[in-house]
């Protein structure tokens, strides 16, 4: 069983993560919008990496809805990378990710 000090530290980390999450996903949404305007493979690679990281961290911090939405966004980025262009589905996946964050931790 975890010690109270460890539990308190993890709770503080979780609160910090939750506070930063809305801004973080809105940044990803902006990146997806930029890709829709002008495709850039390096930018798409970075968006894929960020979605992947968010999927993992969301699960670790106890936000499974965020993790699931981030996984869906990651799959859409991967599809765009294979296509070599952005798609409306990518924008939709990021809108869904923002909605999952807002529903889970509230918007900024």
C-alpha positions in Angstrom: 0.0 0.0 0.0 1.5 3.4 -1.0 2.6 5.7 1.8 0.6 8.9 2.4 3.5 11.1 1.3 3.7 9.3 -2.0 0.0 9.5 -2.5 0.0 13.2 -1.8 2.9 13.7 -4.3 1.0 11.8 -7.0 -2.2 13.8 -6.2 -0.2 17.0 -6.7 1.2 15.8 -10.0 -2.2 14.8 -11.2 -3.7 18.2 -10.3 -0.8 19.9 -12.2 -1.3 17.6 -15.2 -5.0 18.3 -15.2 -4.5 22.1 -15.0 -2.1 22.0 -18.0 -4.1 19.6 -20.1 -6.7 22.1 -21.7 -4.0 24.4 -23.0 -1.9 21.4 -24.2 -4.7 19.9 -26.3 -5.7 23.3 -27.7 -2.2 23.6 -28.9 -2.5 20.3 -30.6 -5.8 21.4 -32.2 -4.0 24.5 -33.5 -1.2 22.3 -35.0 -3.9 20.2 -36.8 -5.4 23.4 -38.2 -2.0 24.6 -39.4 -1.5 21.2 -41.1 -4.8 21.7 -42.9 -3.6 25.0 -44.2 -0.1 23.8 -45.3 1.0 20.2 -45.0 4.3 19.7 -43.3 5.5 16.1 -42.6 7.8 17.2 -39.7 5.0 19.0 -38.0 2.7 16.0 -38.6 5.3 13.7 -37.1 5.5 15.9 -34.0 1.7 16.0 -33.7 1.7 12.2 -33.9 4.3 12.0 -31.1 2.4 14.5 -28.9 -0.9 12.5 -29.4 0.9 9.3 -28.5 2.4 10.8 -25.4 -0.9 12.2 -24.4 -2.6 8.8 -24.8 -0.1 7.3 -22.4 0.0 10.1 -19.9 -3.8 10.4 -19.8 -4.0 6.7 -18.8 -1.2 7.1 -16.2 -2.9 10.0 -14.5 -6.3 8.4 -14.4 -8.0 10.1 -17.4 -9.1 7.2 -19.6 -11.4 9.3 -21.8 -8.6 11.6 -22.7 -6.3 8.6 -23.4 -8.9 7.1 -25.7 -9.5 10.3 -27.6 -5.7 10.9 -27.9 -5.3 7.4 -29.3 -8.0 8.2 -31.9 -6.2 11.4 -32.8 -2.9 9.6 -33.1 -4.5 7.1 -35.6 -5.8 10.0 -37.7 -2.4 11.6 -37.8 -0.9 8.3 -38.8 -3.5 8.1 -41.6 -2.6 11.6 -42.8 1.1 10.7 -42.7 0.4 7.7 -44.9 -1.6 9.9 -47.3 0.8 12.8 -47.2 -1.9 15.3 -46.5 -4.3 16.5 -43.8 -7.9 15.3 -43.8 -11.1 16.7 -42.2 -11.1 13.6 -40.0 -7.9 14.8 -38.3 -9.5 18.1 -37.3 -12.5 16.2 -36.1 -10.3 13.9 -33.9 -8.7 16.9 -32.3 -12.1 18.6 -31.7 -13.1 15.3 -30.0 -9.9 15.3 -27.9 -10.6 18.9 -26.7 -14.1 17.8 -25.8 -12.9 14.8 -23.9 -10.5 17.1 -21.9 -13.2 19.7 -21.3 -15.6 16.9 -20.1 -13.0 15.3 -17.9 -11.0 18.2 -16.3 -12.8 21.3 -17.6 -11.7 23.9 -20.1 -9.2 26.7 -19.4 
